[in-house]
Amino acid sequence: MDCQDVFRQISDYLDGDLDDELKRAIKAHACGCHHCEVVVDTTRKTIELYCDGRLFALPVPVRTRLHAVLQRRCRDRLA
């Protein structure tokens, strides 16, 4: 099991659609590979947040910075 194997199987792994041996192999690899551990954990959390359906209000300073960056990137693409 290597990082590419984990990336190819991550969706099925998080959905629980793999046999037990493959699940154990992915889990063992992720426990020893910080990069894969972060990818699996971040993907799992993203899915949980997305599927939850709740909206989160961004703090005003964060929202302001985000809008400024998005507007700048849109202008840059149109230029």
N, C-alpha and C positions, 0 to 999 in steps of 0.2 A: 504494500500500500504506500503510495506517495501522494504528494500534494495534488497532482493532476487527477489522480483517481478520486480523491476527496471532492474536488471541484466538479467532476463529472457526475458524482453520485449525491451531491449535497441536497438536491431537491427531494429525491426519493428517501434519503436518510432522514430529513426533517419531517417528511410526511409519514415516516414509519413503514415505508413500502419495500424494505429490504429484508433479506433473511437475516437471522440472528448472527451468523458468522460474519457477514459483511458489515453489519452494524457494529459489532465488536471491533473489527479491523479499523473502521473509520474512527471510532471513539479512541482506540489505542493510539492511532496516528495523531489525532488532534491533541491528545494529552501530552505527547512528546514534541509537538510542533506548534510553537506559539502562533505562528502565522495562521495555520489552519484552525487553531482553537479560536482565534479572534474572528476569522471569517465565519465559522459555524455559529458562534455565539451571536455575532452581529446580525447575521441573516435570520437566525431564529427570533431575535428581538424585533427586527424589522417586520417580519411576518406577523408576530403577535400584535404589534402596534397597528399595523395596517388592517388586520382582521378584526381588531377590537372596534373600529369604527368611530371611536371618540375623537373629537377635535381638541387640540391643545392650543391655547392662545400663547403666541410668542410674546415675550416681554417687548415693550416698545423699542428699546435700543436695538435688540436683535432684529425685529421686524423692519426697522428703518434701514439698518445696514444691509439686510437681505434685499430689500426693494432697490436700494441704490446699486448694488452689484448686478442685479437682474436687469435694471434699466441700462446700465453701462454696457453690459454684454449684448443686449438687444441693439443698442446704438452702434456698437462696434461691428456687429454682423451686417447691419444695413449699410454701413459705410463702405 
